[in-house]
Amino acid sequence: MFKIEIEESPILVEVSMETQKIEKERKASYRKIHLSFFIFMLIQVLFYFTFSEPFTALFGIESIIPRPPDEVISRTARLIMIYHSLSVPFVVANTFWILEFYNIRERWIPTLKTLLIPGGYISGTFGMLFAYTRVRIFHEFFYFGLFLVFLGGIVFIVSAFPIPGKFPDPKKDRKGTNILGMNWEHVNLIILAVCVMISTLYGAFAALENFTGTIWDLGRPTEAFLPEAIVRHGHHDIVERFIVSHLHIQLAQSTAMVLMVAYRTSKIEGRVYSIVLLFNAIGVMVISYGAWILNHFQIWVGAGLLIICTVLMAQAGFKNVIKDNIGAENYESASRSVKIKAMVSDPVRFAYYFLWVYSQFVVTICGIAVGLQTDDLYRTHGMDILEYTFNVGHWHLLSTVIATLLMIKAIDFYNIQGRSRKIAGWMFFVGSTMAFGFVNVYMLRHLERPPLYDGIALFFTFLGVWILFSAFIFAIFLIARKYRRDNKDKKAANLLLISDQVIQER
């Protein structure tokens, strides 16, 4: 008996003089789903990019596509739809990346695909259409897409729920994941999924009341849709609190989803991983609850625990990159310069783990620093414009960071090799480092500073954005090309296998 491996589906072939039995082990693959969502969201971003400042400032135009009138209600509806038409497909895509690395009950996979894939496309498409047309039927289709995704979240909880000693198979547990007889990777998945569902309900209840109160003139101000516009108010009613809470936590939870993928790819294990999984579970619950009740101190405690998890994960990732390049047996004896050279020899994996650490400074720590100075500085007379700028930029920055992390991971997952891999890796490294660093220089500016400094910060921010944007397009091209080639190779291998089978039968 010999074994032939084609992509991820092992095929066992037993040869005898009379019969040949072929047994195929079923393993769900989501590569086509990943690629389709990459292309779908690229089309969305290309459309939205024509209205963005990096594009309009470069060409000195308002926008290529005429924009609807900019009344408060139109602008508010447009911005909210832009956020959600991008974020919902991203959460769906992120869920399938988790399924790529974590086992769930196989019988639920078709149901998840039936709910999540159409839900992501419907909400993303009709949210984008409603943003620029204000046609009411598009908003109802958008809600229908959200409903499908919400049902998919419930099915995911059922399909991934751990049972001690039974599911997932304890014999296949990684070192450090089994704590008190329970698989804590899956415990973390369930905690995260439940917290995401609760946060989604916060946004849904607020949107239903707020949208109704606005369109039928029931006294609700239209800017109440925008957390960055109302967060500075001293008093919030229950709807406004739900809105602010929803945006505060939803991006953080999306980051935690990306982090669950990073745990698997970094190959962290052992006692350190046990500590990380415990901290991660507590951190997600604390930061979520802190956002639900709008308690910044609890949010910061949860964020601090997740920072520890991220740093330990990245450390394990860097260590394994070095071992893969110089050999595990040479790791301890290797000099620091040799380790650094080995670490940067693969710019894709280097950029991935570097960005995890770098983002803690340019996103998390900067956010905490602004939060600590909110009352003493940012909400004093004449300084509120700085808080507004930071609120808008901070949330956009975090969403771009996690999208960048997922795209870099995809390059490695699809096994892009050669010069293209190195070019893509360094493009992501340079673009993200420049854009994310200089945008904080601008957001954390002082009003008394000469405008020249702000202009320089914006110039390098936009330069980094263009490099990063080019990296995304280049990466999707490489992934699509690799996917097509792999499919051709797989078909050729299957044809060869069938031919061999026919020959043996004859």
N, C-alpha and C positions, 0 to 999 in steps of 0.2 A: 504494500500500500504506500502511495506517495501523496503528498499534499501540494496543491496549487493554490496560491493566494491571489485573488483578483480584487484590487482596491480593498474594500473592507469586508467582503463577503467570502469567507473561506469555503472552498469546494473540495470535498473529500472524494477521491476517485479510487475505487478498489478494482483492480484488474484481475480477471480470471479467464480461463480458456473458453468458458461458456457465456458468462454474464459479466456485465460491468454496472455496478450500482453507483449512482451519483446522488449524494446527499448534500443539500445546500443549507447551511445554517443562516437563518433569517436574522438580519441585523438592519434595523431601520437606518436609512441614510437621509439626511436633510440638505444635501449639497445643492440640489436644484432649488429648494426653498430659500436657502441663503442667497444664492445668486439672484433669484427673482426679486427679493426684497432690496438687495443692493441696487439693482437697476431701477426699481420703482422709486426708491428714495433719492437716487441720483437725479432722476427726472424732476422730482419735487424740488430738490435743492437748486437745480439749474433754473427752474422757473422762478423761485423766490429770490435767487441771487441777482436777477435782473433788476430787482427793486432795492437791493442792499447798497449801503454806502460805499464799500470797497469797489463795487462795480460803477455806480453812478459818479463817484468822486473821480475815478480814473478817466472816465470818458466825458465828464462834465455835462451829464444829462440828467433829467428827472427820472425817467425809466423808459425802457423800450416799449413795454406794453402799457397802454393807458390805464391809470389807476382810478378807481371809483372816487366820488367826492369824499373829502376828508372830514365829514362831520364827526362829532365825538362818537356817536353810536356806530357809524360805519367803521371808523378806525378801531374801535374797541372790538367789534365783532371780527374784523379782519385779523387782528393780532391774536385773539383767542383761538380762532380756527387755524392759524398758522402753527401755533404751539402744538395743538392737538393733532393736526393732520400729519405732523412729523413724529410726535412722541408715541402715538398709538402703534403705528407700524414698527417703530423701533422696539417697543416693549414686546410685540409679537415676535419680531426677528430675534430678540434677545432670549425669549423663551425657547425657541428652537435651538439656539446655541447651547443653552443649558441641557436640553434633551440630547444634544450631541455628546455630552460628556457624563451625564448621569442617567442611570437606568430607571425607567418607570415601568408600570405594568403594561405589557405590550398591547393588550386588548383595547386600551384607551387611546392609543396613538391615532387611529383613523378618526375618532371623534374630535380629538384635539385639532387635527388638520382641518376637519370640516368646519370647525368653529373659528379657529384663530386666523387661518389664511384669508378666507373671505372677509372676516371682520377687520383685519388690518388693511386690506385693499379698499374696502368700502368706506371706512372711516377716513382713511388717508385721501382718497379721491374726492369724496363729497365734502369733506371738510375744506379742502383746497378750493373747490368750486364755490362753496357758500361764502368763503372769505372774500371773493372778488365779484360775486354776483348778488349776494343777499337774497337769492331765490329760496323761499322757505322750504320747498320740497327737498332741496339738497341738505338742509339741516336735519330733516327727519331721517333721511338715509344715513347721515353721519351718526345719528343716535342709534340707528339699527346696527351699524357696524360696531359701535361701542358695546351694545348689548351682547353681540356674539362674542366679543373678546372677553367680556365679564363672565359669560357662561364658560368660556374656555378656561378661565382662571379657576373656577370651581372644579372643573374636570381635572385640571392639573393637580389640585390639592388631593383629590381622591386617588389619582393615579400614582402619586409620589409618596403618599402617606406611609411612613415606616411602621413595621410591626416587628418588635424585638425577636430575633432568632429566625424570622421567616422572610421578611422583605426589608431592604434588599438582602440578597444572599450573603450571610455573614462570612462565608468562605472567601468571598471576593472583596471584602472590606480592605481598604488601604490602611497602612499602619497609622494609628492615631485617630482613626475615624470612629472606632467602636468604643463608646464610653458607657459603662454600666449596662452593657448588653444592647445598646441602641446605636444605630448608625447616625452620627451627628451631622454628617453632610446632609442627609435627608431631613433631619430635624431642622437644620438651618433653612433648607428649601421651603419647608412648610411654614415656618415662622415668617420668612420673607414674603411668601405668597399671601398669607393671611393679612399681613400688614399692608401689602399693596392693595388688596381688596378693600380693606377698611378705608384707606386713603382715597381710593377711587369713589367709594360711596360718599365721602366728604365732598368731593368735587361734584358728584352727580346731584346730591341734594341741594347744594348751593346753586348749581347751574339751573336746575328746574325752577326754583323760587326766584332767582335773580333774573333769568331770561324772561319769565312770565311777567314779573313786576316791571320790567323795562319796556317790553314791546307793547304792553297794555297800559302803560302810564299809571302804574300803581304807586308811584312815589319813589321807586328805587333809582338812584343815580346811575347813569350808564357807566361811569368810570369804576363802579364797584366790581366790574368784571376783572379789573387789572390790579393784582396785588401790589405791584410797585407803585401804584397811584394812591392806594388806600392804607398801605402798611404804616405810613407816617402819622396817620390820624391817632389821636390819643384814645379814642373809644371806638370799638367795633361792635356791631350787633352780631348775632349768631351766624348769619349768612356770610358776612364779611370775614369773620374768624375762620369759617370753613374754607373760604377761598384762599386766604393767606396760608392756612395750614396745608391745603392741597398742593400748592405750588412749592412750598418749603420742602415737603417731604417726598413728593413723587420723584423728583430727580435724584435725590439721595438714595431712594430705594432702587431706582434703575441702575445707579452706580453699584449698589450691592449685588444686583443681578450679574453685572459684568465681572464683579469681584469673585463670584462663585465659579465662573469659568476660569478665572486666573488661578484659583487654588488648584484646579486640576492640571492646568498646563504648566504650572511652576514646579510640579512634582514635590511639593512640600508634604512632609509626612512625619510620623513619630510623635514624641511628646510635645514638640513645638506645635504641631498641627492640632493636637488635642486642645492646647491652650487657645490657639487661634479660633477654633470652632466654637469654644465656649464664649470667648470674647465677642466673636462675630454675632452669635445669637443674642447675647445681652445688649450689644451695641445697637443692633437693628431694632430691638424692642424699645430701648431707651430713647433713641433718636426719633423713632416713630411716635411714641407716646408724647415726647416733648413737643413735637410739631403739632400733634392733635390738640394739645392744650395750650400751645403757643408759649411754652416755657423755654427760653433760650438757654438757660443753664443746663437743663436736661438734654437739650439738643447738643450742646457742646460736650457733655459727658459721653453721650453716645458716639459723637464724631471722634472723640479722643480714643475710644476703644477701637473704632474701625481704622483709625490711623495706625495704631499698633499692629492690627491684623495685616494691613496693607504693606507696612514696612517689612514685617517678618516674611510675608509671601514674596515680596520683591527680592529680599535677601536670598531666599531659597532659589528663586528663579535665576538670579545672577550666578549663584554657585553652580547650578546645573548647566548653565550655558558654558561656563568655564570648563567644567568636567567633560562636557561633550566635545570640547575643542582640544583639550590637552590630555584627556584620559583621567578617569577617576583615581587611578593609582598614582598619578603624578600631582594631584591637587595639593596635598600637604607640603610637598617639597618644592613646589614652584614658587618663584619669587613674585613680588607684587607686580612688577612690570610685565612679567609673563602672563599673569592673571588678567591684568587690564587689557593687554593686547588680545588675549583670547576672548575677553568679554565683548570687545567692540568689533571683533572679526565677523560677527553676525549682526549687522546693524538693525535688522528687523526685531530680533529678540531683545537686543540691547535697548532700542528705542521703546519697546513695550514696557519693560520693567523700569526703565528710567522715568518714563512718563507717569507711571503709578506713584513713584516717590515725588517727582517734581510737582505733580498735581496737588499733593498735600500742602505744598507751600503756596502755590498760586491760586488755589481754590479754597481749601478747607481752612488753613491757618489765616489767610487774608480775610475770609468771611468771619471767623471768630474775632479777629482784631477789630474789624469794623463794628461788630456787634458789641464789643466791650466799650467802644467809644461813642455809641449811638446817642445816648442822652447828653453826654458832655461835649460832643463836637458836632456830630452830623445832623442833630435836630435843633441846633441853635440858630439864631436869626441869620439868614443869608447863606447858610451852609446846606440847606435841604436839597439843593440841586446836586450836591455831591452824593448824598444818600440815594437819590433817585437814579443817578448814573450808575452807581455801584450795584444797586438792586437789579437793574436791567442787565448790565454787563455780567454780573456774577452768575446769574442763572443761565445766560447764553454760553458763558465760558464753560460751566460744568457740563452742559449738554454736548458741547463740541468735544470736550475731553473724552467723555465716555464713548462717543461715536468714533473718535480717533483710535482709542484703545481697541475697540471691536474690529475696526478695519485692519489695524496692524496684526491682530491675532489671526484674521482671516488669511492674510498673506502667508503666514506660517502654516496655518491649517491646510491650505490648498497646496502646500509644499512648492511654492514658487522658488526656483533656484537660479543660480548664475548671476550675471551682471544686473539683470532686472531687479532681483531681490535686493541687492546692495543699494541700487539707485533709489528704489522705493523706500527702503529703511532710512536712508539718510535724508530723503525729502521729508518724511514724517518727523524725524528728529529735529531738523533745522526749522521747519515750518511751525511745529507745535511749540518748541522752545522759544522762538522769537515772538510768535503771536500771543501766547499765553503770558509770557513775561512782560512784554511792553504794554499790553492792555491793562495790566495791573498798575504799571507806572502811570498810565493815564487816569484810571479810575480812582487811584489813591492820591491824586494830585491835590495841591493847595491852591485856593483861588488867587492868592497873592503871587503865585509863581508866574514868571514871564510866559506869554503864549508860545514863544519859540520852543520851550521844553515840551509843551503839550503837542505841538506840531510834530516834533521829532518822534515822540512816543507813538503818535497815531501813524506816522509814516512807516515805522518798523512793524507796528501791529498789522497794518494792511499788507505790507510785504510778506509777513509771515502767513497771513490768511491766504494770499495768492499761492504761495508755495504749498500750503496745506491743501488748498482746493485742487491744485494740479496733482498732488500726491493721491488724493482720493480718486480722481478720474483715472490716473495711471494704474492704481491698484485694482480698480474694478475691471479695467481692460485686461490686466494680467490674469486675474482670477477667471474671467470669462474665457479667455484663450486656453488656460490650463484645464478648465472644466470640459471644454470641447475636445481637447486632445485626449484627456483621460477617458471620455466616453468612446472615442474612436478606438483607443487601445483596449477598452473593456469589450467592445463589440467584436473586435478582431480575436481576442482571447477566447470569447465564447464560441465563435465560429470554429476556431481551431479545436476546442474541446469537443464540440459536436461532431466534427469530422473524425477525430480520433475515436469517438464512441461508435460511429457508423462503421469504421474500419474494423474495430474489435468485434462488432456484432457479425460482420461478414466472415 
